Amino acid sequence: MKTLKEIMASDIVDVLLTDFAEGALYTPAGGDTKTIKVTFDNEYVAVKAAGDAYIESCGPAAYCKDSDITGAKHNDTLVINSITYYVIEIHPDGTGMTTLILSKDQG
C-alpha cells in the first residue's frame, strides 16, 4: 500500500508532466527509442571563477518520470525539438522524478 506522501508525489509528477511537458524521443544506449514526456529547461548558469570573474553558460536539463527512464545511463540520448542531447548526469529526486543533465556533445 502506498503512503500519502507517495500518492501526493505521484500526483504532482503526473500534473507536471501533463500540463507542462513536451514529447521527447528517449533512446537508452543500445536500446529501443520511445517517446516520453519531459519538461525541458535550458536555463542560464553563471559560475563564479576567480575574483570577480564568472563563467556563463546554458545548462540543458530534462525533468522526467523515473518509470520512463528506468536504468538510464550516461550517453543515453534525448531528442527534443529536433536537437539530440546526450545524458551526462542523472539526478533522481526521490519523488518519482529524475533530472537528466544534458549536453549536445557525447560524453
N, C-alpha and C positions, 0 to 999 in steps of 0.2 A: 504494500500500500504506500502511495506517495505521501510525503509530508506536505503541509500547507505551503511551506517555502518552495518546494519543488514544483508544485502546481502553479504558484504565482510566477516563478521564474519561467516556466514553460509558456504561460500565457503572455508574458512580456516579450519573450523571444518571438512568438507567433505574431504578435501585433507589429513589432519592429520589422519583421521580415515579410509581412503582408502589406503594410501601409507605406513603408519607406524603402523597399528593396527593389532591385532590378535583377534581371536574369544574367547569369554568367555561365560560361562553359568551364567546368572543372575537370581536369584530367590528372589523376594521380599518376606518378611515374610508372610506366609500364601497364597502366590500367585503361579502362574504357571511359570515354568522355560522357559526362552527364550535365544537364542543365540544373543549376541550383540558384536559389535566391540569395543575394548578398546586399549589404549596404556598403557602398564604396565610398572611400574618403581619400582625397589626395591633398591632405592638409599641409599648410606651411609649417616648417620647422626651423627654428633658429637655435643653434648650439653655441654656447659661449666657448671661445677658443682661449687665446692668451690676451691679457689686458682687457681692452675694450672691443676686441675683435670678435665677430660672430661668423659662423659658417651657416649659410642659409640654404634651404633645400625644400623640396616637397617630399612627403613620405606617403606613398600609396599604401592603403590598407583595405582589406575587405573583412567585414563582420558577417559571420555566417553561423548557421546552426551546426552544432557538434555532429549530429547524426548525418548531415550531408557530406561531411569530410572525414569520416572515421578512418583513422590510420594515416592522416595527412603527413607528408614528409617534405623536407626541403627539395626544391626543384619541381614539385608538382606545379601545374600551370592553371591559371585562370585567364579566360579571355573576357574582357569587359569593354564594351564599346569598340569592338574590333581591335583592341590592343592586347597583346599577350604579356602577361605578368608571370614571374616565377615566385614561388613561395620561398622566402628567405628566413622567416621566423613564424612560429606557431604559438599563440598565447590563449589557451582555454581560460575562461574566467570563472568557471565553477557554476555558472547559471544556465548552461546549455548553449552558450555562445562561445565562439572562438574568433580571435582576431588573427588574420593572416597578414603579416607584413610582407609587402610585395616589392619586386624590383623588375625593371624591364630587361635587366641583364641576368643571365643564368649564373647561379652561384657556385 
